[in-house]
């Protein structure tokens, strides 16, 4: 059965589809890259490294100083500018991609990436670098909204879970890339090379987007079904049927006939392969629902509650307490440098994410989420106990398994579910709510975890108390997903997901 599924996957995937996935996922890759780009070289950039600070003090002022003096508060503000930009990018990306298309929206994000990374690379002051971080954040936030939409609309239906997980995979690749660069380039003024690589990635994506088509589903929803059919047929390959995918599109009779003729000219041996295509909706354009409209409409409100809850669960289970603070948290727990520990965690995250990529299509999205949350909750409890009892090896194993369980569900699944819980008319706004919730929850954890961790440790004595809290939050998240989140695997549309009678108006 597994081999048959693999053969079907190979038949469904064309080189053109691989190219589209590669170029589009450079956006999430840059999200991960910019998220972690300041971690390793922090001491060098801020002049906290004594050798760098002494060298700067003994040299004349230049247009590109070797480091930029700043205190901890200024560095924290600089880091948070990326999250702030991501929040605004996530909010506005949905409506823009719905109104003007996924392709144009991705091209705009590449411009933000190029400008932001260039300013960061050439910055000589904190305000200039902050502006660069803000612009990069806008591009990153927008990419994490648009790219999952685009992938879900170009990927074969049976492999949407696999390709949907590529968003999280490439985020992890970006994190691993920037941390690896930081390990070798966190000295002197070489840290600027790390930031310059970000600008290069933006240029690569911008160039690749010149050769990419618009999403076929978006074209079909915007009164251009003929082009949508031609585009989808090119993505699937001339010998593959697209009848099932186009059966729910806004396709006119003339478009169906053109599709049949196109298929016949490409594959004369199978002239009747498109006979099953039927028009099921009128030719009027879909009226799209806005950012606040999806909340006011009771039809979409359950989906909004579900995606916001999933995103809060993703962060409140504690993943960024590890990703952002593992160095200080595990200091003394293992006999490796902090940079090596961080890279090892990223490697485990990446390998597990890739290994578990097909899982969502095999056992279902909801099952992946429940498995992930239960595993992370268990590891939070073990981590809390190991830190309390000062069992170093148990702490290290708990952290690695904690990250591995995150990659099985809470990492990739939330990004793909937002586009599966609502129809085309509301998918952009829903994805914006999804990512806006993610950025709010990320900010809460990033800002208050170290404060709460220190306060609890001082108040109660010892370490690890905060992870008892994460264990409790994981239990609440498990109940929420079990109660309010439907399964989307194998469902044709949102009506089937929610068990509604399909509307024909």
C-alpha positions as CSV (number, residue, x, y, z in Angstrom):
1,X,0.0,0.0,0.0
2,X,2.8,2.3,0.9
3,X,4.7,1.6,-2.3
4,X,1.5,2.2,-4.3
5,X,1.1,5.5,-2.6
6,X,4.7,6.4,-3.4
7,X,4.2,5.5,-7.1
8,X,1.1,7.7,-7.2
9,X,3.0,10.6,-5.6
10,X,5.8,10.2,-8.2
11,X,3.2,10.3,-11.0
12,X,1.5,13.4,-9.6
13,X,4.7,15.4,-9.2
14,X,6.2,17.1,-12.2
15,X,9.5,19.0,-12.4
16,X,7.5,22.1,-13.1
17,X,5.6,21.6,-9.8
18,X,9.0,21.0,-7.9
19,X,10.2,24.4,-9.4
20,X,7.1,26.2,-8.2
21,X,7.4,24.7,-4.7
22,X,11.1,25.5,-4.5
23,X,10.7,29.2,-5.4
24,X,7.6,29.8,-3.3
25,X,9.1,28.2,-0.2
26,X,12.1,30.5,-0.3
27,X,9.7,32.9,1.4
28,X,9.2,30.8,4.6
29,X,12.9,29.9,4.4
30,X,13.7,33.6,4.7
31,X,11.3,33.8,7.6
32,X,13.4,31.3,9.5
33,X,16.6,32.9,8.4
34,X,15.7,36.4,9.6
35,X,14.1,35.1,12.8
36,X,17.4,33.7,14.0
37,X,20.0,35.8,12.1
38,X,20.9,37.9,15.2
39,X,21.2,35.0,17.7
40,X,24.7,33.7,17.1
41,X,26.5,37.1,16.3
42,X,24.7,39.0,19.1
43,X,27.8,39.8,21.1
44,X,29.8,40.8,18.0
45,X,27.0,43.0,16.6
46,X,26.4,44.8,19.9
47,X,30.1,45.3,20.8
48,X,29.6,43.1,23.8
49,X,32.5,41.0,22.7
50,X,35.4,42.8,24.4
51,X,37.9,42.2,21.6
52,X,35.6,43.8,19.1
53,X,34.7,46.7,21.4
54,X,38.4,47.4,22.0
55,X,39.2,47.2,18.3
56,X,36.3,49.6,17.5
57,X,37.5,52.1,20.2
58,X,41.0,52.1,18.7
59,X,40.0,52.7,15.1
60,X,38.7,55.7,13.3
61,X,35.0,56.0,12.5
62,X,33.9,54.5,9.2
63,X,30.7,54.3,7.2
64,X,30.3,50.6,8.1
65,X,31.5,50.1,11.7
66,X,32.6,46.7,12.8
67,X,29.9,46.7,15.5
68,X,26.9,48.8,16.6
69,X,27.0,49.7,20.3
70,X,23.7,48.9,22.0
71,X,22.4,47.7,25.4
72,X,20.1,44.8,26.1
73,X,17.0,46.9,25.9
74,X,18.0,48.2,22.5
75,X,18.8,44.8,21.2
76,X,15.5,43.4,22.5
77,X,13.7,46.2,20.7
78,X,15.7,45.5,17.5
79,X,14.8,41.8,17.7
80,X,11.1,42.6,18.3
81,X,10.9,44.8,15.2
82,X,10.9,41.6,13.1
83,X,7.9,40.3,15.0
84,X,6.1,43.7,14.7
85,X,6.7,43.7,10.9
86,X,5.6,40.1,10.7
87,X,2.3,40.9,12.4
88,X,1.5,43.7,9.9
89,X,2.6,41.6,7.0
90,X,0.3,38.7,8.1
91,X,-2.7,41.0,8.5
92,X,-2.5,42.7,5.2
93,X,-1.2,39.7,3.1
94,X,-4.5,37.8,3.1
95,X,-6.7,40.6,1.7
96,X,-4.1,41.6,-0.9
97,X,-3.5,38.0,-2.1
98,X,-7.2,37.5,-2.3
99,X,-7.9,40.7,-4.3
100,X,-4.7,40.8,-6.5
101,X,-3.5,37.2,-6.6
102,X,-0.9,35.0,-4.9
103,X,1.8,35.7,-7.5
104,X,1.8,39.5,-7.2
105,X,1.7,39.2,-3.4
106,X,4.8,36.9,-3.4
107,X,6.6,39.3,-5.7
108,X,5.9,42.2,-3.3
109,X,7.2,40.1,-0.3
110,X,10.5,39.5,-2.2
111,X,10.9,43.3,-2.6
112,X,10.5,43.7,1.2
113,X,13.0,40.9,1.8
114,X,15.6,42.5,-0.5
115,X,15.2,46.1,0.9
116,X,15.1,44.9,4.6
117,X,18.1,42.6,4.3
118,X,20.1,45.3,2.4
119,X,19.4,47.9,5.1
120,X,20.4,45.5,7.8
121,X,23.6,44.6,6.0
122,X,24.6,48.3,5.4
123,X,23.3,49.6,8.8
124,X,25.6,51.7,10.9
125,X,23.1,52.7,13.6
126,X,20.4,50.9,15.6
127,X,17.5,52.9,13.9
128,X,18.6,51.9,10.4
129,X,19.0,48.3,11.3
130,X,15.6,48.4,13.1
131,X,13.9,49.6,9.9
132,X,15.6,46.8,8.0
133,X,14.3,44.3,10.5
134,X,10.8,45.8,10.3
135,X,10.8,45.5,6.4
136,X,12.1,41.9,6.6
137,X,9.4,41.1,9.1
138,X,6.7,42.4,6.8
139,X,8.0,40.1,4.0
140,X,8.3,37.2,6.4
141,X,4.8,37.6,7.9
142,X,3.2,38.0,4.4
143,X,5.1,34.9,3.1
144,X,3.8,32.7,5.9
145,X,0.3,33.7,4.8
146,X,0.6,33.6,1.0
147,X,2.9,30.6,0.4
148,X,0.8,28.0,2.2
149,X,-2.2,29.2,0.2
150,X,-0.2,28.9,-3.1
151,X,1.2,25.5,-2.3
152,X,-2.3,24.1,-1.3
153,X,-3.6,25.4,-4.6
154,X,-0.9,24.0,-6.9
155,X,-0.2,20.7,-5.0
156,X,-2.0,17.5,-6.0
157,X,-5.0,16.9,-3.7
158,X,-3.6,13.6,-2.4
159,X,-0.2,15.2,-1.6
160,X,-1.3,18.5,-0.1
161,X,-0.3,17.5,3.4
162,X,3.2,16.5,2.2
163,X,3.8,19.7,0.3
164,X,2.0,21.8,2.9
165,X,4.6,20.7,5.4
166,X,7.3,22.2,3.2
167,X,6.5,25.6,4.8
168,X,7.7,24.4,8.2
169,X,10.6,22.4,6.6
170,X,12.0,25.4,4.9
171,X,11.5,27.6,8.0
172,X,13.7,25.1,9.8
173,X,16.2,25.1,6.9
174,X,16.4,28.9,7.2
175,X,17.0,28.7,11.0
176,X,19.7,26.0,10.5
177,X,21.3,28.0,7.7
178,X,21.6,31.2,9.7
179,X,22.8,29.4,12.8
180,X,25.5,27.5,10.8
181,X,26.6,30.8,9.2
182,X,26.7,32.4,12.6
183,X,28.9,29.6,14.0
184,X,31.6,30.5,11.4
185,X,31.0,34.2,10.8
186,X,30.4,35.6,14.3
187,X,33.7,37.5,14.4
188,X,34.9,40.9,13.3
189,X,32.7,42.5,10.7
190,X,32.0,39.1,9.1
191,X,28.5,39.2,10.7
192,X,27.4,41.5,7.8
193,X,27.9,38.5,5.4
194,X,25.2,36.6,7.3
195,X,22.8,39.5,6.7
196,X,23.9,39.9,3.1
197,X,23.0,36.2,2.4
198,X,19.4,37.2,3.3
199,X,19.4,39.8,0.6
200,X,20.7,37.2,-1.8
201,X,17.9,34.9,-1.0
202,X,15.4,37.7,-1.6
203,X,17.0,38.3,-5.1
204,X,16.9,34.6,-5.9
205,X,13.2,34.3,-5.1
206,X,12.3,37.6,-6.9
207,X,14.0,36.3,-10.0
208,X,12.4,32.9,-9.8
209,X,8.9,34.4,-9.4
210,X,9.3,36.0,-12.9
211,X,8.8,32.5,-14.3
212,X,5.9,31.3,-12.1
213,X,2.2,31.3,-12.9
214,X,-0.7,32.5,-10.9
215,X,-2.5,30.0,-8.7
216,X,-5.1,28.1,-10.9
217,X,-7.7,28.1,-8.1
218,X,-7.4,31.9,-7.8
219,X,-7.7,32.4,-11.6
220,X,-10.8,30.2,-11.6
221,X,-12.3,32.2,-8.8
222,X,-11.7,35.5,-10.7
223,X,-13.5,34.9,-14.0
224,X,-10.5,33.4,-15.9
225,X,-11.3,29.6,-15.9
226,X,-9.7,29.0,-19.3
227,X,-6.3,30.2,-18.1
228,X,-6.8,28.4,-14.8
229,X,-7.4,25.1,-16.7
230,X,-4.3,25.6,-19.0
231,X,-2.2,26.5,-16.0
232,X,-3.3,23.5,-13.9
233,X,-2.8,21.1,-16.8
234,X,0.7,22.4,-17.3
235,X,1.4,21.9,-13.6
236,X,0.0,18.4,-13.5
237,X,1.5,17.3,-16.9
238,X,-0.3,16.7,-20.2
239,X,-1.1,13.0,-19.4
240,X,-2.8,13.6,-16.0
241,X,-6.5,14.2,-15.5
242,X,-7.6,17.4,-13.7
243,X,-11.3,16.6,-13.9
244,X,-11.8,16.1,-10.1
245,X,-9.9,19.3,-9.3
246,X,-11.9,21.4,-11.8
247,X,-15.3,19.9,-10.9
248,X,-15.9,22.5,-8.2
249,X,-14.5,25.5,-10.0
250,X,-16.3,28.4,-11.5
251,X,-16.0,26.8,-15.0
252,X,-18.2,27.8,-18.0
253,X,-19.2,25.3,-20.7
254,X,-16.9,26.9,-23.2
255,X,-14.0,26.5,-20.8
256,X,-14.9,22.8,-20.3
257,X,-14.9,22.3,-24.1
258,X,-11.6,24.1,-24.4
259,X,-10.1,21.9,-21.7
260,X,-11.3,18.7,-23.6
261,X,-9.8,20.0,-26.8
262,X,-6.6,20.8,-25.1
263,X,-6.3,17.3,-23.6
264,X,-7.3,15.7,-26.9
265,X,-4.5,17.5,-28.7
266,X,-2.0,16.5,-26.1
267,X,-3.1,12.9,-25.7
268,X,-5.2,11.7,-28.7
269,X,-5.3,8.2,-27.4
270,X,-7.6,9.3,-24.5
271,X,-10.1,11.7,-26.0
272,X,-12.7,11.1,-23.4
273,X,-10.7,11.7,-20.3
274,X,-12.4,15.0,-19.6
275,X,-16.0,13.9,-20.2
276,X,-16.6,13.8,-16.4
277,X,-16.0,17.6,-16.0
278,X,-19.3,19.3,-15.2
279,X,-20.1,22.9,-14.4
280,X,-21.5,23.1,-10.9
281,X,-21.6,26.8,-10.3
282,X,-22.5,29.9,-12.3
283,X,-20.1,32.2,-14.0
284,X,-20.4,35.0,-11.5
285,X,-17.3,35.9,-9.6
286,X,-16.9,34.8,-6.0
287,X,-17.5,37.6,-3.6
288,X,-14.6,37.6,-1.2
289,X,-14.9,38.0,2.6
290,X,-12.7,40.5,4.3
291,X,-10.6,40.3,7.5
292,X,-13.4,41.3,9.9
293,X,-16.1,39.8,7.7
294,X,-15.0,36.3,8.5
295,X,-15.4,37.0,12.2
296,X,-18.9,38.5,11.9
297,X,-20.2,35.8,9.6
298,X,-21.4,32.8,11.7
299,X,-20.5,30.5,8.7
300,X,-16.8,31.2,9.1
301,X,-16.6,31.9,12.8
302,X,-15.9,28.3,13.9
303,X,-13.0,28.2,11.4
304,X,-11.5,31.4,12.8
305,X,-11.8,30.1,16.4
306,X,-10.2,26.8,15.3
307,X,-7.2,28.4,13.5
308,X,-6.6,31.0,16.3
309,X,-6.7,28.2,18.9
310,X,-4.3,26.0,17.0
311,X,-1.8,28.9,16.6
312,X,-2.0,29.8,20.3
313,X,-1.5,26.1,21.1
314,X,1.6,26.0,18.8
315,X,3.2,28.7,20.8
316,X,1.8,28.1,24.3
317,X,3.1,24.6,24.3
318,X,6.4,26.3,24.7
319,X,8.4,25.7,21.5
320,X,9.9,29.2,21.4
321,X,11.1,28.9,25.0
322,X,13.4,26.3,23.6
323,X,14.2,27.9,20.2
324,X,15.0,31.3,21.7
325,X,16.3,30.5,25.1
326,X,17.8,27.0,25.0
327,X,21.4,28.3,25.4
328,X,20.7,29.9,28.8
329,X,18.2,27.2,29.8
330,X,20.6,24.3,29.2
331,X,23.7,26.1,30.3
332,X,25.7,23.4,32.2
333,X,23.3,20.6,31.2
334,X,25.6,19.2,28.4
335,X,29.3,19.7,27.8
336,X,29.0,21.5,24.5
337,X,29.2,25.1,23.5
338,X,25.9,27.0,23.3
339,X,26.2,27.4,19.5
340,X,26.6,23.7,19.0
341,X,23.5,23.0,21.2
342,X,21.4,25.4,19.2
343,X,22.5,23.9,15.9
344,X,21.8,20.3,17.2
345,X,18.3,21.3,18.2
346,X,17.7,22.8,14.7
347,X,19.0,19.7,13.1
348,X,16.7,17.5,15.1
349,X,13.8,19.8,14.3
350,X,14.6,19.7,10.5
351,X,15.1,15.9,10.3
352,X,11.9,15.2,12.2
353,X,9.9,17.6,10.2
354,X,11.1,16.0,6.9
355,X,10.5,12.5,8.2
356,X,7.0,13.2,9.4
357,X,6.0,15.2,6.4
358,X,3.8,12.4,5.0
359,X,2.2,11.8,8.4
360,X,-0.6,14.4,7.9
361,X,-1.8,12.6,4.7
362,X,-1.7,9.2,6.4
363,X,-3.2,9.6,9.8
364,X,-4.9,13.0,9.4
365,X,-4.3,16.6,10.4
366,X,-6.1,16.4,13.7
367,X,-4.4,13.1,14.8
368,X,-1.0,14.8,14.1
369,X,-2.0,17.7,16.3
370,X,-3.1,15.5,19.2
371,X,0.0,13.4,18.9
372,X,2.2,16.4,18.9
373,X,0.5,18.2,21.8
374,X,0.5,15.1,24.0
375,X,4.2,14.4,23.3
376,X,5.2,18.0,24.0
377,X,3.2,18.1,27.2
378,X,4.9,14.9,28.4
379,X,8.3,16.2,27.5
380,X,7.5,19.5,29.3
381,X,6.8,17.5,32.4
382,X,10.0,15.5,32.1
383,X,12.0,18.6,31.4
384,X,10.5,20.3,34.5
385,X,11.3,17.3,36.7
386,X,14.9,16.9,35.3
387,X,15.7,20.6,35.8
388,X,14.3,20.4,39.4
389,X,16.3,17.2,40.1
390,X,19.3,18.4,38.1
391,X,19.5,15.3,35.9
392,X,21.5,16.7,33.0
393,X,21.2,13.9,30.5
394,X,17.4,13.7,31.1
395,X,17.2,17.5,30.5
396,X,19.0,17.2,27.2
397,X,16.9,14.2,26.0
398,X,13.7,15.9,27.0
399,X,14.5,19.0,25.0
400,X,15.4,17.1,21.9
401,X,12.2,15.0,22.1
402,X,10.2,18.1,22.8
403,X,11.4,19.6,19.6
404,X,10.8,16.3,17.7
405,X,7.2,16.1,18.9
406,X,6.6,19.7,17.8
407,X,7.7,18.7,14.3
408,X,5.2,15.9,14.0
409,X,2.2,18.1,14.1
410,X,2.2,21.6,15.8
411,X,5.0,22.7,13.5
412,X,3.6,22.1,10.0
413,X,-0.1,21.3,10.4
414,X,-1.5,24.7,11.5
415,X,-0.1,26.4,8.4
416,X,-1.9,24.0,6.1
417,X,-5.2,23.8,7.9
418,X,-6.2,27.5,7.5
419,X,-6.7,27.0,3.8
420,X,-8.8,23.8,4.3
421,X,-11.3,25.0,6.9
422,X,-13.0,27.7,4.7
423,X,-13.9,28.2,1.0
424,X,-11.9,30.2,-1.6
425,X,-13.9,33.3,-0.7
426,X,-12.5,33.5,2.8
427,X,-9.2,31.7,2.7
428,X,-7.1,34.8,2.5
429,X,-8.7,36.5,5.5
430,X,-8.6,33.3,7.5
431,X,-4.9,32.8,6.8
432,X,-4.3,36.4,8.0
433,X,-6.1,35.7,11.3
434,X,-4.1,32.5,11.6
435,X,-0.7,34.2,11.2
436,X,-1.7,37.3,13.2
437,X,-2.6,35.0,16.1
438,X,0.8,33.2,15.7
439,X,2.7,36.5,15.9
440,X,0.7,37.7,19.0
441,X,1.3,34.3,20.7
442,X,5.0,34.4,19.7
443,X,5.5,37.9,21.1
444,X,3.8,36.9,24.4
445,X,6.1,33.8,24.9
446,X,9.3,35.6,23.7
447,X,8.6,38.7,25.9
448,X,7.4,37.1,29.1
449,X,9.0,33.6,29.3
450,X,12.3,34.8,30.6
451,X,10.6,37.1,33.1
452,X,8.2,34.4,34.3
453,X,10.9,31.8,34.4
454,X,13.2,33.9,36.6
455,X,10.4,35.0,38.9
456,X,9.2,31.4,39.5
457,X,12.7,30.1,40.1
458,X,13.4,32.9,42.6
459,X,10.1,32.6,44.3
460,X,9.9,28.8,44.5
461,X,13.6,27.9,44.4
462,X,15.5,25.8,41.9
463,X,14.8,25.6,38.1
464,X,12.1,24.3,35.8
465,X,8.9,25.5,37.4
466,X,7.7,27.2,34.3
467,X,7.6,23.9,32.4
468,X,4.9,22.6,34.8
469,X,2.9,25.6,33.4
470,X,3.6,24.5,29.8
471,X,2.4,21.0,30.7
472,X,-0.9,22.4,31.9
473,X,-1.2,24.6,28.7
474,X,-0.5,21.5,26.6
475,X,-3.4,19.6,28.4
476,X,-5.8,22.5,27.7
477,X,-4.6,22.7,24.0
478,X,-5.3,18.9,23.7
479,X,-8.9,19.4,24.9
480,X,-9.4,22.4,22.6
481,X,-8.2,20.5,19.5
482,X,-10.2,17.4,20.3
483,X,-13.3,19.5,20.8
484,X,-13.2,22.4,18.3
485,X,-10.9,21.4,15.4
486,X,-12.4,19.1,12.7
487,X,-10.4,16.7,10.5
488,X,-9.8,18.0,7.0
489,X,-7.9,15.0,5.5
490,X,-9.8,13.6,2.5
491,X,-12.4,16.3,2.5
492,X,-13.2,18.1,-0.8
493,X,-14.2,21.5,0.6
494,X,-15.1,23.4,3.7
495,X,-18.7,22.3,3.5
496,X,-17.7,18.6,3.8
497,X,-15.2,19.5,6.6
498,X,-17.9,21.0,8.7
499,X,-20.6,18.6,7.7
500,X,-22.7,21.3,6.0
501,X,-25.0,20.9,3.0
502,X,-23.2,22.4,0.0
503,X,-24.6,25.7,-1.2
504,X,-25.3,26.2,-4.9
505,X,-26.1,29.9,-5.0
